[in-house]
Amino acid sequence: MTTGGGPLRRGARGTAAKTVCVFVHGRGQSPEEIEAHVLARLAAPAVAFVLPRAPSGAWYEARAVDPLTPVARAQLSAATDHLAAALAAARAELPGLPLLLAGFSQGACLAIEYVCAGLPPPDALAAFTGCRVGVASDGRPEAAPRGLPVYLSGADADPWIPVAAFADAATSLGRAGAQLRADLFPGREHSVCDAEIAMLAGLLDDLAAGRRPRMEAAR
């Protein structure tokens, strides 16, 4: 687990940057692990990457699929505030550039909750192995911007995000009116596979070129 510190900044700077990607790590991970396992597999010279760091190695303590307790709600609120500050700082540093919010595992769940909370939105969302936090009876917000391009992925054998939770997230985002592509990968481990890397690259290429994300990468 990480024990604190600021975000990791990688990629293009200044006028070389054509788009920004804020990528949120999972539980017990670090920005450096996202750099090694995701960013290192990308060719994205025009992208400014900002990788926020969970203050104690996890964004919240509860499992995503458990009902929300008062403690879990407070931790989730603090985490979305942390993420909002990271997006605001990235926007301030590189004003006017399109911004992709991405995350893996718990980071993907947090990214989904961020857009569903109605906070200042990114230009697109990529949630790799993510779901809504809590259960439907918790009365969770569904304020994702209508038309927001969203890529959601999961796997049928994933030990952390079951298919039912993946489907619940797809339903929630679809109900909010997101432009949604959802891919479920048979047998994939709890990782970001090559097809997901290709989707991330396509999203970033489209945004850097000033295009609305097409999400056309092959499954």
N, C-alpha and C positions, 0 to 999 in steps of 0.2 A: 504494500500500500504506500501511496505517497503521503507526505506529512505536511504539505503546505507549499507555498511559493506561488509565483505568478504564472500567467499563461505562457505557453511556448509560441514563439513567432517564427514562422518559416516562409520561404517562398519569396515572391516578388515584393519590391518596395517602391514607394514613390510612383513616378510616372510609368514604370515598367508594369505595374499592376493593372489589370483590366477587370478583375473581379475579386471578391473576397469570399473565403470559406471559413466559417467558424465551425470547428469539428469537436464534438463533445465525447470524451472517453467514457468507458464503462466502469462498473463497480470494481474497485481494487486495481484499476489500471492507472496509467499515467499518460500525459500528452506524448511522452517519448515513445511509448508503446504504439500509439496511433501513428506516430511518425514512421516507426520501423515497419509496421505491418500494413499500413494503408498508404501513406504519402509516398513511401519509397517505391511503390508500384505504379505511381502516376507519372506521366509526362505533362506537367502543368506549369510551364515557365511564367505564365502571365497571372498566376493566382497568388494572392496574399493569404496565407493560412494563419489563423489564430486558433490555438488549442487551449481552451480554458482548463484550469486545474481544480479539481474538487478539494476543498480545504482539508479534508480528513480522508481522502482516498475514495470516498463514495459520496454521491449526491444526496442520498437519503438512505436510511437504514432498512426500511421495510422492503419486502418483496413487492414487485410491481403488481402482481396478481392478487394480493391480499386486500381486504377492505381497508379503507383509509381510517386511521385513528387520528385523534387530535395531534399527537406527536408527529405522525407521518405527514399530516397536512402542513404543519409548521415547517418541517424540514423541506418539503416540496416547495413551499412558498419561498423559503430562503434560497433554494437552488434556482428557481426561476428568476428571482431577483438578481442572483449572481450572473446568470446567463444574459439577462437583459442588459446588465452593465457591460458585459463583454461585447455584445452586439453594438451597443451605443458607442463604446470606445473604438470599435472597428470602423463604424460609420464616420466618426469624427476624424479619425486618422486618414481615411480614404473616402472623402465625401463624393457622392454621386455614383459610386460603383455598385453594380448589382452584388447581392450578398446571398450565398447559399448557406443555410444552417443544416449541418449534418451531425449525426451521432451514431454510436454503436452500442448496442445492448442497453444498459442503464442510461447511457448518454442519449441513445435514440428515444427512449421513453421520456426523458426530460425534454428533449427537443419537441416531441409531440405535445407534451403538456404545455410547453411555452407557447406554441402557436394556438393551441386550443384555449388558452387563457385570455386571448385577445390583446396580448402585448404587441409593441411595435413589430410588425412582421418582417421576416426575411423575404427575398424574392422567390425562393424555392426551398423545399425541405427534402432532405434525404435521410430516412430513418432506417438504418440497417439493423435488423433484428430488434424491433421495438414494438411497444404496445401502449395503451393507456395505463396510467397508474391508478390502482383501485378497481372497483367494480361498478357496474351500471347503477346500482342502487345508491351509490355515494353522491349522486347529483353533480357529476363533474361538468365543467363548462365545455361548450362546443362552439367556441367563438373563432375558430380558424377562418381566415379570410376566404370568402367565396372566390373560387377560381385559382387559389394558390396551387402551383404545381408541387405535388407531393409524390415521392417515391418511397414505398414501404416494402420491406422485405422480411422474410422469416424462413423457417425450416420446420419440416414435420417431425424431426427428431431432436429439436433443440431442447436442452434440459432446463432452460430458464424462461423462455417465452413460448408457451404452448400454442398450438394452432388456434384454439378458441380465443386466446388473448389477441393474437394477430388479427383474427377475423373481427373481433370487437373493435380494434383500432381502425380497421378498414371501414367498418360500418359507421363509426363515429365521424371519421374524416369525410366520408362520402355524404353523410347526412348534413354536414356543414357546408357542402358544396365545393370541396377541394377537387382540383383536377388530378385524379389519383391513378397511379399505376401501382399495383400490389403484386409482388412475385413471391411465391412460396416454393422453396427449393427442397426437393426430396433428398433426404439423407445428408444434408449439409451439416457440418459441425458448427459449433458456436464460434463463428469466425466470419470474416468478410471474404467471399469467394471472388473468383475472377470475373464472373458476370456482374457482380455488384461494383467491382472496381471499374469495369467498362461503363456502367451506368453513371457512376460518379464522374468519370472523365467526360462523358457526353454532356452531363448537366453543366459542368464547369466550362466546357468549350462553347456551349450555346450562350451561356451568360456572358462570357468574355467577348463574344462576337455581337452582343446586343440582341440576341434572339431569345424568344420565349422558349424555355426548355421543352424539347420534344419527347424525351424519355423513350427513345427508339432503340436503345441498345438491345442486342439479342439476349434471350434468357439462357 
